[in-house]
């Protein structure tokens, strides 16, 4: 077992959340039992995740999308109460890391996607609220677009990616920003990328990408953001001798 405070301290030291202007709090959002033997990770805080975590014998739930957001009404509605009740009834701790987990150059969603796509090097990309949250990845040898799409499909749990635009037959550089980052298309173009990979499409992007001569790849908000929390759970298991289970609750968005 490990104390939950030690686990959160380790994650905070790794991700440095205080350096981000995020949409909600990072770190421990809801306290539970003080000792942790098993951590369950998942993408988004929801009742099903909490119930499955309790059934799996977890004491800590680690997510990318937490309970509290600045764009939601303040106060507790029935949905929020149900989620809190599921956590409290089972004594579960809930920790969330959002932008810091997108941005991290080693265990972040975008860095891990770059690695999964077979890039040889990647650097920071995607300015958002004063920080670079994505990665600009390069390939030693340009990758045929069909091969790249197959790699995206494999990295995103078999989900078929949506391809828009009209980029080159081979991709030497790809900008990666998981989740909802279609607005970074112009920045990707300015950085010399042949393609932008994100989660969600936007209506205007098809024409924008086509006229700019680049590919726009939307592989799913959820599907592009499973890697980071899983890596954090594995890290905690390795460093603290506890168990980790990733709980997959797919979302078609």
Backbone bond lengths (Angstrom), bond angles and torsions (degrees), N, CA, C in turn:
res aa  C-N    CA-C-N  psi(-1)  N-CA   C-N-CA  omega(-1)  CA-C   N-CA-C  phi
1 X - - - 1.464 - - 1.527 111.03 -
2 X 1.334 115.18 159.47 1.458 121.35 176.01 1.518 108.33 -139.43
3 X 1.315 116.13 150.96 1.460 119.64 177.67 1.527 109.05 -75.46
4 X 1.311 115.27 138.94 1.462 119.21 -177.59 1.522 111.11 -61.37
5 X 1.328 117.47 -32.68 1.465 119.81 179.01 1.524 111.20 -62.74
6 X 1.331 117.12 -36.61 1.464 120.10 178.52 1.529 110.83 -67.99
7 X 1.328 116.96 -37.71 1.461 120.39 179.37 1.529 110.68 -66.39
8 X 1.324 116.75 -45.30 1.459 120.32 -179.66 1.525 111.01 -66.70
9 X 1.318 116.78 -39.73 1.469 119.82 176.89 1.526 110.55 -59.66
10 X 1.332 116.70 -40.43 1.461 120.88 179.92 1.524 110.70 -64.27
11 X 1.341 117.40 -44.71 1.459 121.11 -179.84 1.528 111.48 -67.73
12 X 1.323 116.54 -39.40 1.468 119.66 178.38 1.533 110.89 -63.96
13 X 1.314 116.39 -40.09 1.466 120.03 179.15 1.525 110.91 -65.76
14 X 1.317 116.75 -35.10 1.469 121.20 179.98 1.520 111.38 -72.88
15 X 1.332 117.60 -45.74 1.462 121.71 -169.06 1.523 114.19 -96.84
16 X 1.336 117.02 -17.12 1.465 121.46 177.16 1.540 112.34 50.61
17 X 1.324 118.17 56.99 1.465 120.22 -175.14 1.518 114.77 -64.79
18 X 1.322 118.31 -23.04 1.465 119.89 -178.72 1.527 111.89 -64.81
19 X 1.317 117.48 -16.79 1.460 121.04 179.89 1.513 114.07 -85.82
20 X 1.335 118.10 5.22 1.460 122.10 -176.91 1.526 110.50 -118.37
21 X 1.324 115.21 140.32 1.460 121.65 169.93 1.524 106.76 -93.97
22 X 1.309 116.87 92.20 1.459 121.71 -170.77 1.527 110.85 -99.44
23 X 1.323 115.42 175.91 1.465 122.13 -179.13 1.534 112.53 -86.92
24 X 1.317 117.05 -7.03 1.446 122.02 179.82 1.517 108.87 -164.72
25 X 1.319 117.67 172.94 1.463 120.61 -177.30 1.525 112.67 -70.70
26 X 1.324 114.99 140.54 1.454 122.01 173.54 1.522 109.35 -104.20
27 X 1.336 115.25 151.44 1.450 120.09 -179.24 1.513 111.14 103.18
28 X 1.321 116.43 -152.17 1.455 121.40 -178.07 1.529 109.74 -73.77
29 X 1.323 117.25 116.26 1.460 121.66 -179.49 1.527 112.53 -96.80
30 X 1.324 116.14 -36.20 1.467 120.41 179.33 1.532 107.59 -136.26
31 X 1.338 118.83 121.00 1.465 120.60 179.16 1.524 111.66 -80.93
32 X 1.334 114.40 149.87 1.459 121.01 176.39 1.511 109.74 -137.12
33 X 1.316 116.79 -135.36 1.459 120.63 179.60 1.524 110.64 -64.12
34 X 1.323 116.18 151.48 1.463 119.84 -175.65 1.519 112.92 -80.35
35 X 1.316 118.15 -24.30 1.460 121.59 -178.15 1.526 110.00 -108.91
36 X 1.325 115.90 139.71 1.462 122.34 -177.65 1.524 109.75 -123.22
37 X 1.293 115.29 125.12 1.464 122.14 175.23 1.527 111.32 -106.17
38 X 1.338 115.99 -29.15 1.462 120.56 -179.72 1.524 109.04 -142.71
39 X 1.341 115.57 137.62 1.451 121.59 176.00 1.519 108.41 -112.41
40 X 1.315 116.01 137.64 1.456 122.42 174.76 1.525 107.83 -111.46
41 X 1.322 117.07 132.98 1.459 120.64 177.80 1.514 110.14 -115.17
42 X 1.325 115.21 151.04 1.453 123.03 176.91 1.512 108.72 -161.63
43 X 1.316 116.69 168.40 1.458 119.37 -174.31 1.521 111.96 -77.14
44 X 1.335 117.96 -48.75 1.464 120.65 -170.46 1.518 112.23 -127.72
45 X 1.322 115.99 136.81 1.464 122.36 177.68 1.524 109.64 -65.89
46 X 1.324 116.42 124.92 1.464 122.21 179.29 1.521 108.49 -165.21
47 X 1.330 115.95 162.11 1.454 120.42 -175.14 1.525 111.38 -60.41
48 X 1.330 117.78 -43.46 1.469 119.60 -178.43 1.524 111.32 -58.89
49 X 1.324 116.73 -41.05 1.461 119.78 178.88 1.520 110.95 -62.80
50 X 1.326 117.41 -43.41 1.453 121.05 -177.84 1.532 111.09 -66.43
51 X 1.318 116.97 -41.39 1.465 120.08 178.79 1.524 111.09 -65.38
52 X 1.316 116.65 -40.87 1.465 119.74 178.48 1.524 111.45 -68.45
53 X 1.324 116.71 -35.52 1.467 120.26 176.83 1.519 110.50 -63.99
54 X 1.326 116.63 -43.09 1.467 119.98 178.08 1.516 110.79 -63.87
55 X 1.329 117.70 -41.84 1.459 121.38 178.25 1.527 111.23 -62.96
56 X 1.343 116.33 -30.14 1.465 120.79 179.74 1.523 112.45 -82.43
57 X 1.336 117.25 -2.20 1.456 120.52 178.42 1.511 114.42 81.35
58 X 1.341 117.40 22.37 1.461 121.26 -179.54 1.520 111.46 -83.63
59 X 1.313 116.02 153.82 1.462 122.29 173.73 1.534 111.58 -114.45
60 X 1.325 116.61 -15.21 1.467 121.88 179.17 1.522 108.66 -130.00
61 X 1.336 115.67 129.89 1.462 121.51 174.17 1.525 107.45 -109.74
62 X 1.314 115.66 126.80 1.458 122.89 -176.31 1.526 108.35 -115.06
63 X 1.337 116.93 123.24 1.458 120.81 -175.83 1.525 111.16 -132.64
64 X 1.337 114.14 164.46 1.465 121.63 173.09 1.523 110.12 -90.40
65 X 1.321 116.76 -41.73 1.465 122.30 178.00 1.527 108.70 -105.08
66 X 1.329 115.87 111.81 1.455 120.35 -175.45 1.520 113.23 -87.04
67 X 1.319 115.35 -161.80 1.464 121.79 -175.68 1.520 113.82 -86.00
68 X 1.312 118.02 -28.95 1.466 121.10 -166.26 1.528 110.79 -117.16
69 X 1.351 115.47 129.16 1.457 121.47 -177.23 1.523 109.80 -137.01
70 X 1.309 116.13 144.05 1.463 120.54 -178.26 1.528 112.75 -68.15
71 X 1.335 117.43 -21.94 1.456 120.43 -177.98 1.529 112.70 -88.89
72 X 1.326 117.70 0.22 1.454 121.11 176.50 1.522 110.59 -99.73
73 X 1.335 118.03 154.87 1.472 120.05 178.29 1.521 111.09 -59.28
74 X 1.322 115.84 145.59 1.461 119.55 175.08 1.524 109.14 -74.18
75 X 1.312 115.35 159.46 1.457 120.06 -177.99 1.515 111.07 93.81
76 X 1.325 114.90 174.22 1.457 121.40 -176.20 1.526 110.49 -110.37
77 X 1.324 115.67 121.28 1.451 121.35 171.74 1.517 109.62 -96.44
78 X 1.316 115.93 -175.17 1.458 119.70 -178.63 1.526 112.24 -63.68
79 X 1.323 116.93 -37.14 1.456 119.83 178.63 1.518 111.24 -63.62
80 X 1.330 116.30 -46.88 1.457 120.03 -179.38 1.528 111.35 -64.68
81 X 1.317 116.15 -39.01 1.463 119.76 178.40 1.524 111.41 -63.16
82 X 1.326 116.40 -41.78 1.465 119.81 179.70 1.529 110.98 -62.74
83 X 1.320 116.27 -39.37 1.466 119.41 179.29 1.527 111.13 -68.92
84 X 1.314 116.02 -44.30 1.463 118.73 177.71 1.525 111.24 -63.51
85 X 1.322 116.96 -39.61 1.464 120.15 179.77 1.528 110.85 -61.85
86 X 1.339 116.56 -40.52 1.460 119.66 179.12 1.521 111.18 -63.05
87 X 1.325 116.64 -38.45 1.464 120.20 177.72 1.526 111.34 -69.19
88 X 1.318 116.07 -48.76 1.458 120.31 -174.63 1.519 112.21 -68.59
89 X 1.329 117.06 -38.09 1.462 120.05 -179.45 1.524 111.89 -61.46
90 X 1.320 115.86 -30.42 1.468 119.91 -177.95 1.527 112.79 -103.43
91 X 1.320 117.52 2.55 1.462 120.52 -179.91 1.509 113.53 65.39
92 X 1.342 116.78 30.44 1.464 121.09 -175.81 1.525 111.59 -84.54
93 X 1.316 115.88 137.98 1.453 121.82 166.88 1.524 108.40 -83.82
94 X 1.334 116.95 144.00 1.462 121.42 174.73 1.520 108.98 -124.38
95 X 1.325 116.14 124.52 1.460 121.93 175.59 1.518 108.82 -124.72
96 X 1.337 116.73 141.12 1.459 121.78 -177.74 1.526 109.93 -134.23
97 X 1.327 115.33 140.87 1.469 121.87 175.04 1.520 107.62 -136.65
98 X 1.326 116.37 117.44 1.455 121.52 -173.33 1.538 111.08 -104.24
99 X 1.325 119.11 -97.49 1.465 120.68 -177.89 1.532 113.23 -57.59
100 X 1.337 119.39 -38.60 1.467 117.92 177.80 1.527 113.17 -59.52
101 X 1.328 116.51 -29.58 1.456 119.66 -179.97 1.520 111.25 -81.71
102 X 1.326 118.04 -29.32 1.463 119.47 172.77 1.520 110.40 -65.67
103 X 1.325 116.00 -39.08 1.461 121.43 -167.93 1.524 114.84 -85.38
104 X 1.310 119.15 -21.26 1.459 119.56 -170.38 1.531 111.50 -60.71
105 X 1.337 117.89 133.92 1.469 120.77 -174.25 1.521 115.17 -75.28
106 X 1.337 117.39 -6.65 1.470 119.17 -178.93 1.528 111.98 -120.73
107 X 1.327 117.83 -51.13 1.467 120.57 -176.63 1.518 112.55 -106.93
108 X 1.329 117.26 7.95 1.451 120.91 -179.20 1.521 112.36 -74.18
109 X 1.320 115.74 158.18 1.461 120.71 178.63 1.524 112.18 -53.55
110 X 1.324 116.71 -44.26 1.459 120.18 -173.65 1.523 112.62 -77.09
111 X 1.314 116.89 -36.64 1.460 119.67 175.86 1.526 110.76 -64.64
112 X 1.314 116.51 -40.76 1.465 119.88 179.71 1.521 111.61 -69.99
113 X 1.330 117.79 -34.17 1.456 120.00 173.54 1.525 110.64 -64.84
114 X 1.317 116.79 -42.69 1.464 119.79 178.24 1.523 111.02 -58.31
115 X 1.322 115.93 -42.79 1.458 120.00 178.06 1.521 111.33 -64.52
116 X 1.338 116.13 -42.96 1.464 119.86 -178.71 1.523 112.10 -64.38
117 X 1.327 116.69 -28.48 1.463 120.34 179.55 1.520 112.41 -81.64
118 X 1.328 117.00 -6.30 1.455 120.76 176.26 1.510 114.68 88.51
119 X 1.339 117.45 21.71 1.462 119.26 179.66 1.523 110.42 -70.13
120 X 1.305 114.91 152.44 1.464 120.50 -179.52 1.524 112.49 -91.50
121 X 1.330 116.29 -22.92 1.461 120.71 179.16 1.524 108.01 -160.07
122 X 1.328 115.51 153.19 1.458 119.23 175.61 1.522 109.55 -150.18
123 X 1.323 114.56 152.63 1.462 121.76 -178.21 1.518 108.87 -135.88
124 X 1.334 115.86 170.42 1.448 120.34 -177.76 1.517 112.77 -63.43
125 X 1.327 115.38 145.49 1.461 122.68 -178.83 1.528 108.09 -156.52
126 X 1.312 116.56 153.85 1.457 120.14 170.05 1.510 113.34 88.98
127 X 1.328 117.74 77.68 1.461 121.46 -179.40 1.520 110.55 -69.45
128 X 1.322 115.22 126.29 1.463 120.54 179.79 1.519 108.70 -149.09
129 X 1.296 115.84 117.92 1.466 121.77 -178.52 1.530 112.22 51.17
130 X 1.320 114.36 41.42 1.450 119.95 174.20 1.514 116.21 85.28
131 X 1.322 118.12 3.24 1.463 121.10 179.68 1.525 110.08 -132.55
132 X 1.329 116.28 153.67 1.461 121.23 173.55 1.522 107.54 -87.82
133 X 1.321 116.41 118.87 1.466 119.56 -174.50 1.517 113.01 -106.70
134 X 1.339 118.08 -12.51 1.462 120.92 -179.42 1.515 111.94 -109.59
135 X 1.334 115.08 -169.38 1.460 120.65 178.57 1.534 108.81 -135.45
136 X 1.317 115.80 142.65 1.458 123.36 174.18 1.519 106.87 -106.27
137 X 1.333 115.78 108.65 1.466 121.53 -171.64 1.519 110.88 -105.47
138 X 1.323 115.78 144.70 1.458 121.74 177.96 1.521 109.79 -122.37
139 X 1.327 114.66 154.45 1.461 122.19 177.75 1.527 108.62 -115.18
140 X 1.320 116.96 137.13 1.465 121.07 178.07 1.520 110.51 -59.01
141 X 1.321 115.96 -39.02 1.458 122.68 175.25 1.523 107.33 -123.56
142 X 1.340 117.59 127.03 1.469 119.55 179.17 1.524 111.90 -51.98
143 X 1.336 115.19 141.29 1.460 121.85 -173.89 1.534 109.38 -103.70
144 X 1.336 117.87 128.66 1.466 119.19 175.28 1.525 110.49 -56.26
145 X 1.318 116.64 142.41 1.456 120.49 -174.40 1.527 111.29 -59.06
146 X 1.322 118.82 -37.41 1.465 120.02 178.74 1.526 111.27 -64.35
147 X 1.322 116.35 -38.27 1.464 120.37 177.23 1.520 110.46 -67.00
148 X 1.324 116.39 -41.63 1.463 120.34 178.50 1.520 111.25 -61.81
149 X 1.319 116.73 -43.42 1.462 119.94 179.39 1.526 111.35 -63.02
150 X 1.328 116.95 -37.22 1.462 120.59 177.00 1.526 110.65 -63.95
151 X 1.330 116.85 -38.41 1.464 120.88 178.23 1.534 110.22 -68.28
152 X 1.324 117.02 -40.33 1.464 120.52 176.66 1.524 109.96 -60.99
153 X 1.325 115.86 -44.97 1.465 121.03 179.73 1.525 110.43 -58.13
154 X 1.323 116.58 -47.27 1.464 120.72 -179.09 1.526 111.10 -65.00
155 X 1.337 117.34 -39.53 1.469 121.19 -178.23 1.517 111.96 -70.61
156 X 1.328 116.74 -22.53 1.470 121.23 -175.55 1.519 111.73 -109.31
157 X 1.315 116.51 35.06 1.454 122.01 171.43 1.508 115.49 70.56
158 X 1.326 117.44 23.96 1.453 120.81 178.60 1.512 114.47 88.49
159 X 1.309 117.62 -1.46 1.468 120.97 178.68 1.521 109.75 -67.90
160 X 1.336 116.78 135.31 1.461 121.58 179.44 1.522 109.69 -75.92
161 X 1.333 118.92 119.29 1.462 120.28 -179.03 1.526 111.51 -75.22
162 X 1.327 115.16 150.84 1.454 121.92 174.49 1.520 108.45 -90.65
163 X 1.326 115.98 125.07 1.464 121.38 179.70 1.521 109.23 -108.09
164 X 1.332 116.18 125.12 1.452 122.47 174.79 1.518 109.43 -127.00
165 X 1.326 116.43 169.84 1.455 120.19 179.07 1.511 112.16 88.89
166 X 1.321 114.78 -164.96 1.464 120.92 -178.64 1.516 108.74 -153.06
167 X 1.326 115.95 71.94 1.453 121.03 -178.16 1.508 112.36 -86.43
168 X 1.331 116.79 -176.42 1.460 121.37 -178.65 1.522 111.94 -70.60
169 X 1.334 114.82 163.90 1.467 120.39 -178.51 1.517 111.83 -65.49
170 X 1.326 117.21 -29.34 1.460 121.54 176.98 1.519 109.20 -125.10
171 X 1.328 115.87 146.42 1.466 122.39 -176.25 1.524 109.19 -111.35
172 X 1.323 115.99 120.48 1.456 120.52 177.34 1.512 113.63 -99.33
173 X 1.327 115.80 -23.76 1.468 121.08 -178.77 1.512 108.56 -143.78
174 X 1.334 116.24 133.06 1.461 121.11 -179.31 1.522 109.92 -131.76
175 X 1.320 116.22 132.69 1.459 122.02 173.54 1.521 108.15 -89.67
176 X 1.331 115.90 136.23 1.462 121.16 -175.19 1.526 108.74 -128.46
177 X 1.328 115.09 124.65 1.466 120.72 176.39 1.519 107.12 -147.14
178 X 1.313 116.78 102.91 1.463 122.05 -173.00 1.518 111.57 -65.54
179 X 1.340 114.82 164.73 1.455 120.25 174.50 1.518 112.47 81.92
180 X 1.336 116.18 -122.62 1.463 122.01 -176.24 1.519 108.77 -118.19
181 X 1.319 117.52 90.04 1.467 120.91 -173.78 1.519 112.20 -137.31
182 X 1.331 117.10 30.45 1.459 119.60 178.38 1.529 111.66 -60.57
183 X 1.324 117.24 -26.16 1.456 120.58 -179.19 1.530 112.70 -67.46
184 X 1.317 117.03 -9.12 1.466 120.26 178.35 1.523 112.69 -88.20
185 X 1.327 117.38 8.02 1.466 119.47 -178.04 1.523 112.04 -58.37
186 X 1.327 118.57 -46.32 1.462 120.63 -178.82 1.524 111.45 -62.76
187 X 1.335 116.22 -37.46 1.469 118.83 177.74 1.523 110.79 -66.29
188 X 1.329 116.23 -37.93 1.470 120.14 177.21 1.520 110.48 -63.38
189 X 1.324 116.40 -42.59 1.460 120.57 178.66 1.525 110.02 -62.42
190 X 1.328 116.33 -44.35 1.458 120.64 179.30 1.514 113.50 -63.41
191 X 1.338 116.51 -27.73 1.465 121.28 179.45 1.526 112.14 -83.72
192 X 1.322 117.16 -0.68 1.460 120.20 178.56 1.510 114.12 82.79
193 X 1.335 117.41 20.49 1.459 120.11 179.36 1.524 110.23 -77.18
194 X 1.324 115.12 145.95 1.464 121.42 174.22 1.522 111.33 -86.62
195 X 1.343 116.57 -14.74 1.464 120.86 -176.28 1.519 109.25 -156.52
196 X 1.335 114.88 153.15 1.465 122.43 170.36 1.519 107.46 -120.25
197 X 1.320 116.10 127.08 1.462 122.37 174.65 1.513 108.65 -108.24
198 X 1.331 116.38 124.75 1.453 121.78 173.47 1.520 108.39 -144.04
199 X 1.335 116.52 -166.24 1.451 119.19 -177.64 1.515 113.85 -94.59
200 X 1.342 116.29 -52.43 1.455 121.08 -171.75 1.528 111.94 -107.44
201 X 1.336 117.03 142.55 1.465 120.44 174.96 1.530 111.12 -83.63
202 X 1.324 115.71 167.29 1.465 123.20 171.04 1.532 107.82 -131.61
203 X 1.319 116.69 147.46 1.464 119.80 -173.84 1.519 112.29 -58.48
204 X 1.318 117.59 -42.24 1.463 120.09 -174.26 1.525 113.32 -77.50
205 X 1.328 117.19 -13.60 1.455 120.16 -171.70 1.525 111.87 -69.45
206 X 1.334 118.49 -31.56 1.453 120.31 -178.40 1.531 110.28 -55.74
207 X 1.332 116.12 -51.00 1.458 119.70 -179.64 1.526 111.43 -68.83
208 X 1.339 116.59 -40.44 1.464 120.13 -179.67 1.521 111.03 -59.30
209 X 1.329 116.80 -47.06 1.459 120.88 -178.05 1.525 111.02 -69.11
210 X 1.320 116.49 -40.64 1.463 119.74 -179.64 1.526 110.78 -62.50
211 X 1.322 116.77 -45.47 1.458 119.92 -177.41 1.523 112.38 -72.10
212 X 1.332 116.62 -22.45 1.471 120.39 176.72 1.525 112.16 -87.52
213 X 1.326 117.17 -10.35 1.464 120.63 179.15 1.517 113.45 74.96
214 X 1.344 116.34 35.71 1.465 120.05 178.18 1.527 109.18 -129.41
215 X 1.326 115.45 164.87 1.455 121.84 174.63 1.524 109.93 -92.20
216 X 1.323 115.98 141.91 1.458 121.84 169.76 1.528 106.98 -119.15
217 X 1.337 115.97 122.05 1.463 121.29 -175.88 1.522 108.52 -118.93
218 X 1.333 115.85 118.88 1.465 121.78 175.81 1.526 107.97 -108.65
219 X 1.314 116.37 114.48 1.463 120.97 -173.32 1.520 113.13 -110.82
220 X 1.337 117.36 7.85 1.462 120.66 178.57 1.518 112.23 104.48
221 X 1.333 116.05 127.82 1.473 120.35 178.96 1.532 110.15 -58.31
222 X 1.314 115.59 -53.75 1.463 119.63 179.74 1.522 110.66 -61.64
223 X 1.326 116.74 -48.41 1.465 120.94 -172.44 1.521 112.75 -63.05
224 X 1.333 117.38 -29.92 1.469 119.38 179.15 1.521 113.05 -84.53
225 X 1.353 117.36 -2.43 1.454 118.85 -175.10 1.530 113.88 -124.01
226 X 1.317 116.21 25.79 1.466 119.81 175.73 1.522 112.33 -88.03
227 X 1.323 117.43 -20.64 1.471 120.29 -169.73 1.524 113.19 -72.61
228 X 1.341 116.86 -41.18 1.453 119.80 -172.83 1.518 113.94 -65.65
229 X 1.339 117.46 -50.81 1.470 119.19 -178.67 1.526 110.84 -64.79
230 X 1.314 116.27 -34.77 1.470 118.63 177.50 1.531 110.68 -63.98
231 X 1.339 115.84 -41.31 1.464 119.74 178.23 1.527 111.42 -64.94
232 X 1.334 117.13 -38.81 1.463 119.47 177.77 1.522 111.53 -64.22
233 X 1.344 116.33 -42.58 1.458 119.38 177.79 1.508 112.28 -62.24
234 X 1.325 116.48 -42.08 1.466 120.43 177.95 1.530 110.81 -63.86
235 X 1.324 116.07 -38.01 1.468 120.26 179.15 1.526 110.50 -62.95
236 X 1.324 116.91 -46.24 1.461 119.94 179.22 1.525 111.34 -62.00
237 X 1.323 116.70 -41.50 1.467 120.51 179.52 1.519 110.42 -61.09
238 X 1.325 116.13 -42.26 1.465 120.15 -177.61 1.525 111.78 -71.07
239 X 1.319 117.34 -42.02 1.460 121.20 -174.16 1.532 113.15 -78.74
240 X 1.331 116.99 -28.67 1.458 119.57 -172.92 1.521 113.68 -117.44
241 X 1.327 117.15 3.30 1.458 119.58 176.64 1.512 113.99 66.54
242 X 1.342 116.80 31.41 1.456 120.89 177.39 1.528 108.57 -109.62
243 X 1.327 116.66 179.51 1.457 120.98 -178.94 1.529 110.20 -102.62
244 X 1.320 114.56 154.32 1.460 120.37 179.67 1.519 109.92 -137.61
245 X 1.343 115.56 138.01 1.457 121.64 174.44 1.523 108.08 -134.62
246 X 1.332 116.17 131.77 1.464 121.12 174.96 1.518 108.12 -93.55
247 X 1.326 116.10 129.17 1.467 121.87 -177.89 1.523 108.93 -107.89
248 X 1.308 115.76 112.55 1.462 122.61 -174.46 1.527 109.40 -90.67
249 X 1.336 115.82 117.73 1.470 122.29 174.52 1.529 106.21 -125.80
250 X 1.320 117.90 82.24 1.474 121.23 -171.43 1.522 112.91 -58.13
251 X 1.318 113.79 147.03 1.461 122.60 176.52 1.522 105.95 -129.27
252 X 1.325 118.91 128.54 1.458 121.80 -175.32 1.510 113.06 -72.74
253 X 1.333 117.77 -12.43 1.467 120.19 177.21 1.520 109.71 -71.26
